[in-house]
Amino acid sequence: MKVKVTYNPEITSQPTDLDSNLTIELDYEQSAGGNIEPVPGVDQTIGGQEVEIVSSGDGLYEDSYESGRLIYRGQNPNNYIEFNGELWRIIAKETD
């Protein structure tokens, strides 16, 4: 989780009180192993798009060495994303 704090651009003077408190309440359920485990056949979100985890052929697989990590395999997996006018190839979705 990231919190970004910015000043209102219409304010022209520095405030005297620079400290602030923030309370965040998260409602979540932790998996038994401590990592989020992808489930084969269930879509995962990458770049806002749902991608199915497969167990054969071209596509997105669970990494057998690192729990929660997903990797692309195959001769022609659809693992491209256009960002900033450039075409990039996604190799893996890391656990973090």
Secondary structure as UniProt FT lines:
FT   TURN            9..10
FT   TURN            32..33
FT   TURN            40..41
FT   STRAND          43..46
FT   TURN            47..48
FT   STRAND          49..53
FT   STRAND          59..62
FT   TURN            67..68
FT   STRAND          70..73
FT   STRAND          80..83
FT   TURN            84..85
FT   STRAND          86..89
FT   STRAND          92..93
//
